[in-house]
Amino acid sequence: MGPVLAVGGCREARTWSLQGGRRPMGPGRAGPMRSSVAAPDCCGGLGNLDFRKADLCVMTWLLGYVDPSEPHFVAAVLTIAFNPLFWNVVARWEHKTRKLSGAFGSPHLACCTLGGAILLLNVLRSHCFTQAMRSQPRMQSLDNPLAYRTGLALLGVGGVFVLSSFLALGFTGTFLGDYFGILKETRVTTFPFSILDNPMYWGSTANYLGWAIMHASPAGLLLTTVVALTYTVAILYEEPFTAEIYRQKASQAHKRS
């Protein structure tokens, strides 16, 4: 199915306060396939490594193992990209129209329904991610106990960040409650927001990275990069809008006082 705890997919803009201020950012093996495919000798070997080209080299190296046109891989990319698009479009529509709150008779019930849909989409994303790894070759250099334990550790750390973020924010705080008018009165500064910006997003990314390493999967590593890039774009897109929600709320509170 995939990393069970990799359910980060909910925007973390619930950490603003009405007083304003900067938000803290916010063993199973994967299948029978093994690869005899040799990756390209990127950058001419370590002796001739040009660090200015290191990122490109890594991508070229990974693509030596991965077929980006394979249907399971394509499905994984699409689900990774679709999820934040879905919750941002729906949440902004709700903020503008209050149609979901009206249909469900309560903003809390509407928010919980959207949260349930996001969770189901994240289960689908994890399933597609795992199927994509199983359909692609394994990397022999990662197929060893040390790499497996490293991946397991990353999965554990990511799970801690995801679960502690959820406990700190609550269900509606995690699943876009501010777009439904369910705002936090004070800024959340407890762990993990005290040590990391956007801990649910990056915890989820760590989950997928650990899952990919545990399965010695170059496809998983490449898909984890897509996850990280998607979350980065989501953060850049969401933060100004969320800041405006709380700015308006603070302005209204100031006028009433």
Secondary structure, 3 states (H helix, E strand, C coil): CCCCCCCCCCCCHHHCCCCCCCCCCCCCCCCCCCCCCCCCCHHHCHHHCCHHHHHHHHHHHHHCCCCCCCHHHHHHHHHHHHHHHHHHHHHHHHHHHCHHHHHHCCHHHHHHHHHHHHHHHHHHHHHHHHHHHHCCCCCHHHCCHHHHHHHHHHHHHHHHHHHHHHHHHHHHHHCCHHHHCCCCCCCCCCCCCCCCCCHHHHHHHHHHHHHHHHCCCHHHHHHHHHHHHHHHHHHHHHHHHHHHHHHHHHHHHHHHC
